[in-house]
Amino acid sequence: MSLSCFKAYDVRGKVPEELDELLAYHIGRALAEILKPGAVVVGRDVRLSSSAIAKSISEGLLDSGMDVLDIGLCGTEQIYFSTAHLRASGGVMITASHNPKGYNGLKFVREESRPISGDTGLKEIESLAAGGRFGEAGRRGEIRDTDTSEKYINHILSYTKPHSLPQFKILANPGNGCAGPVIDMLERRLPFRFTKIFAEPDGDFPNGVPNPLLPENRDATAKAVIESGADIGLAWDGDFDRCFFFDEKGNFIEGYYIVGLLAEAMLAKHPGAKIIHDPRLTWNTIDMVKSAGGIPVLSKAGHAFMKERLRAENAVYGGEMSAHHYFREFSYCDSGMIPWLLVLEVMAKKGKKLSELVEEREKLYPLSGEINREISDPKAALKKVEELYSPGALSIDHTDGVSIEYPEWRFNLRMSNTEPLVRLNVEARGNKELMEQKTEELLDMLDKS
């Protein structure tokens, strides 16, 4: 039995070559060994293979004596919410998020929606699933259809006072993923006027796999924003744990600048709180957090690291430039629905368009955007860059790859966990030309590695 679908944080692979119903059953049995006793929340995305995989993993849990709370079609954050709300032993989401059409996967949490990743049980699940030897359960578990949607919607709306907000025009693009039904439920409770495209969940993905990080996938949203006269455009990946923003001109907004806006919004509600951020781009976030009276705290990128640091620091919010946004009151988990409500609240309070809010920060801290380069020896490339750029640096940090800072510019260079790639991010203080010059300089060096 191939186990190539087990990754650092979750399970992902081609169906059925790398992930099939038999393996899903074995994973269900293995997951039960980790979580016993109690109940497990199971949910699934819209992919064509998700129902069969959900059924198989549920059978594995049931045969192991675990009860299954089936919440059906949902987003990953609904698993997070339901696991904590129902005080279940754990949860599993069947999703491949933004991966190509033929893929599927599994995301796991234990009690209180704490992540199960490589260091916290995933390797044990892999080992147990590989062995395929499981003892007899004293009883077969029971499966119950469970609906937590109303409680979930109430929780999402608790972050703002929606009826105090203007009647914003919203362009929403769920990308035929799972966000559509949640937008419909929220629409009934909000004063906004929605225009929706690709809103119907459809595992055939007739308009392409929902992955707004790909530039070629942004045009439909950008065009619809302009045509509808919307104040803001929103697009989600397949399991909507990430939300992507477009301003009223149809411009895609870098996730880095959204982190600063959300930090500011959360500090208005929780003065003096801690805010967690990743090391790829930092200056704008640190500036906005300190200006709002908060305490910025650096964490390694990645959901398992961010969630662990949020809990350790009791931070109110954590944000990554990759569009993952974590909230203390949301079991320290990431949400793709809370962020856009908070951004609209900031727009209303400041009386500014999203473009105006972001343009101010872009001028103060221009960035390169994350640039990937395929390198035969990524570790050697990082070492070479550090040796060349260390002299004269104000600081060198190894929280995640290497971050080197000078008075007027800084960069972070890190290796991919899964591919022979390095990822570069560069930013400067109010000097776009300097940022572009240093980006070109670093890329030229990497290309010669």
N, C-alpha and C positions, 0 to 999 in steps of 0.2 A: 504493500500500500504506500503510494507516494505521499509524502508530507511536505512537499515543496510549497504548499499554500500557507504554511505557518510563517509569519513575518515577525518583526520586532514587537509590534503593538497589537496585531490582530491576525485574522486569517483572510487571505485573498488569493484567488486563482481562477483559471479558466474552468468553465463547466462544460463537460464532465471530466476533462483531462486531469485537472488538479484538485477539483472539489466536486464530489458527487454525493448521492443520497446515502450510500453506505458509510462513507467517511463522516458525513454529517451525523449519522446515528451514533457512530463511535465517539464523536466529539461530545454529543449529548450525554452519553454514559460517563465519559471522562469529566465533563463539567460538573456532573452530579457528585462525583467523588470529591471534588474541590469544595462544593457549596453545601453539601448535606448538613443538616436536614432542612426542610422548608419548601418554599415555592420559588420558581424562576419565572420572570416576566419574559415573554417571547414576542417579538414583533418583526415585521419584514417590510422591505421596500417594494417597489413596483416591478422589479425585474422579473422576466418570464420564469426564471428558475427559482425564485424566492419562495413561492408557496410550497413546492416540493421539498426544498431544503428545510424550511420551517417545520414541516410535518415530520421529517426524519429526525431532526434534532429534538423535537418534542417527544417523539417516541422513545428516543434514548433516555431522556430525562424521566419520562413516566415509568419505563421499565426499571429504572434505578430507584424508584420510590419517591421521586420528587413530584410535587404538584406543578402544573404549568398554568400560568395566567396569560392567556393569549390576547394581546391587544390588537392583533391584525395589522393592517396596512398603517404605517406610521413613519415618523422620522426618528433618527437615532436619539435625539434629545427627549422624545417621548418615552423611550426606554429608560433613560436616565431619570426622568421625572417619576415615572411609574414605579421603578424599583425602590426609590427612596420613599415615595408617598405610600406605597402599599407595604412597606417594611419587608420586602421580599429578601430572600437569601442572595439573589443575584438577578442578572438580566442578560439577554442575548439578542442582538439585532442582526438580522440577515440583510446585508447590504454590501454593494461594491461601490457605493457613493458615486464618484465621478469617473470610475474606471471604464474601459471600453465595454461595448454591449455584451460580449460573450463571457464576462467575468461575474463572479459573485464573491461574497465573503461573510465574515462573522466578526462582530465586536462584542466583547464581554465586559461585564461589571459584576462586582460582588456586592455585599450589603452596603447601604448608603451610597450606592453608585460609585464606589471606588473602582478605579480601572484595574482590569486584569491584563497585564502585559508581560513581556519577557521576564522581568524580574519579580513579578508578583503572581505567578501561577500559570502563565501561558505555556511555559516549557514543560511544566508538569502535565498539563492537559495534552500536549503533543505526545509526551512519552506514554501516557495511559492510552491514548487513542491508537498509537502505533502497536502497543501490545495486544489490544483487542480482547483482553481477558478481564471479565467483570463478574463479581459475585452476584448471587441471587439476592434480590431485594425482599425485605419482609412483606412488602405490599407494593402493588402497582399504584402509581400516583394518579391523581385526578386532573383533568384539564377543564378550565373554566374560561369561557369568553368574558373578557373584562374590558370595561370602557372607562378610561380615566380622562377622556378628552375635555370634559367640562372643568374638572379640577385643574387640568393643565392650562387651559385657556385663562382661567381665573388667575393662575400664578403668573403667566406671561404679562397679563394686563396690570398686575400689581406693581410693576416697575415704573409706571407713569400714571398720570391722571388724564386718561385719553380724552375725556369730554371737555377738558380745559384747553385742548389743542385746536388749532384752526382746521378748516376743512381742506387739508392738503389733498392735492391730486397725486395719486400713487400709480406708477406703472409697475406691475408685478409680473415677473416671468419665472414660474416654477420649473420651466424646462421639461415638462411632462414627467417630473419626478413626484415626490410625496408631499411637497409643500402646498399644493393647490387646495386640498381639503381644509388645511389649517388656516390658510388665508381666507377661505370662505367663512369659517367659524369666527375668525377675528373681525371680518368685515361687518358682521351683524352687530358688533359691540363697539365699533369705532366711528368717529365722525368723518372719516376720510372718504374720498371718491376714488374708487379703484378702476383702473383699466387693466385687464389681464390678457396675457398671451401665453400659449402653450401651458394652460392651467390644468388640463385634464391628465391625471396619471395614466401613463401609457408605456409599458415595458418595451414596446417596439422602438421607442424614442424616435418618432417620425421627424423631429426637428434637430436631431443630433443628441448625443449623450450630454446631459446637463453638467457642464464643467466651465463656468464663466471665467476661470483663470486663463483659459486659452483665448488669445486675442481674436481668433476666427469665430469664436462663439459669442462675442459681445455685440456684433453688429445689429442683430435682431432687436436686442434690448435698447441699444442706443437710438436706433431709428424709431422704435415705438415710443420712446420718451418724447422725442421731438414732435412726432405726429399727434400724440395725445395731449401735448402741452402740459405734461406732468411736472410736478415740483421736484420729484425724485424718482429714480428707477431702481428697482430691486430685482436681483436674480439669485437663485440658489443652486447648489449642487444637488445631486439626486436624493440624498437623505437629509438635506437642509440643515446640516450642522454648521454650514458656512453660508453667510449672506454677503453678497457683493453689491456695491453701491455705484450708481450713476447720477451725476448732477443733472440739473434741468436743461443743460445743453447737450446731454447725451454722452458726456465724458466719463470714462471709467475712473473711479477713485481708488488710488492705492490703499491697501488695507492698513498700512502704517499710519496714515493720517487719521483713519477711523479710530485706531487705538487711542490716540490723544483725545479725540472728542468724547469717547466713551469713558475714559478715565476722568475727564472733567465733569461729565454728567453724574457719574457715581460718587465723586467727591462732594458734589453739591448736596447729595443725600446723606453722605457719611463723612463729615469733615474730619480731616486728619488721618484718614485710613491709608492702608498700604495698597499699592498697585503693583502687580507683577508684570514684567515685560521681558521679551526675549532679546538676545544680544545682536541680532542681525542689523537692526537700525534702532537707535536709542535716543538721540539728542532731542528730537521733537517731543517724544513721550516724557522724558525726564523734565524738560522745560515746562510742559503743560501740567504735569503732576505737581511739581514744586510750586508753580504759580497758583495752583488751586489749593495749596496747603496740604498736599498728600506726601506720601513717602514712597519713592520708586524703589523696587526691588528686582534685581536681575535674576533670571532663571534660564536654564538651558531650554532650547526650543523643543517642542513635542508635547503632546497632550498629557502623557503620563508624568513628565517632569513638571509641567506647568501646574497640574492639579495637585501634585504632591507639595509643591512650594506654596500654593495658595492655602492649603490646609495648615502647613507648618507656620505660616506667617499670619493666618487668619485674615488674609487680604480680601478686600471687598470685590475686586475685579482683577482679571488678568487678560492681556491681549497679545496676540501674535500677528505679525504683518501678513501671515498667510490666511487671515480672515477667521481664525478661531478666537472666540471671545468667551471667557469663563466668568462665572458669577458665584459669589459665596452662597447666596440664598438659593441658587439652583444646584445645590449639592456640589459646589465647586466645579460644575461641569460646563461644557460649551453649549451655546445656543445660537441658532441662526434666526430666531424670532425676536428675542429681547433687544438686540443691537439696533435694529432699524427704528423701533419705537423710541429708544433713547436719543437717537440722532435727530429724529423729528422734534423731540422735546427741546433739544439744544437749538435747533433752527427757530423754533417758536419763541424761546426765551430771548434769544439774541436778535430776533427779527432779521435774520440774514438767510440768504439762499445757501445751499450746500456748496455751490461753486465759490461763493465769497468766503465761507469758513475755511475751505481747503486751500484756496489761493493764498491766503495769508500765511498758512503754514508751509506751503510749497516754496514760497519766497524765502522764508526764514531757514528752511532745511531742505534744499533740493536733494533728490536721491536718484540713484541709477536704476532702481528696480532690480529685482534678483536676476542675475545672469548666470546661466549654467555653462560650464565648459567640460567636455569629455577629456579626461587626462588619464594616461596609462598608469601613472603612479601618483595618486592624489596626496598621499602622505608626504612624499618627497617634495611635491609642489608647495604644500603648506610650509614645510620647513625652509625651503628656499626663499619664499616670500617673506617669512618672518625674519630670516637673517638679513635680508636686504633692507627691510623697512623698520627694523628695530632702532637703529641709531637715530637719535633725536626725537623719538616718540615720547609723548607725555605718559602713556600707559599702554600696557600689553595685557590682554585678558584671554584666558583659555577656557572660559565657561562652556563655549561651544565653538569648536574650531579655534581660530585666532582672530581677535579684535585688536586693532592697533589705532590709537588716537593721536592726532596732532592738534595744535590749537585751532586750526581752521577746517580740518577735514578728518574723517575716520573711515575705516572699512572693516568688514567682517568677511572672512573666508573660511568656509567649512566644507567638510566632505559629506557626500550623500551616504546614507546608511545602506543603500541597496544597489547603487550603480557606481561605475567608475567616473564619477562626476565631482567637480567642486562647484560651490555656489558662492557668488560674490555679490556683496552689497556695499555701496559707497554712498556717503552723504557728506555735505559740507555746510558751513555756516554762511548762509546768505550769498553764496557764490556758485552759481550754476556752472560757470565756465571752469572753475577749479575742479568741481565734482566731475565734469565730463572729461577733463584732461587726465585726472588721476584714474578714472575708470578705464580710459583707453590705454594708459600706461600699464596698469595691472593686467588687463586682458592680453596685451601684447606679450607680456612676460609669461603669462599662463599658456598662451598659444605656442610658445617656444619650449615649453616644458616637455 
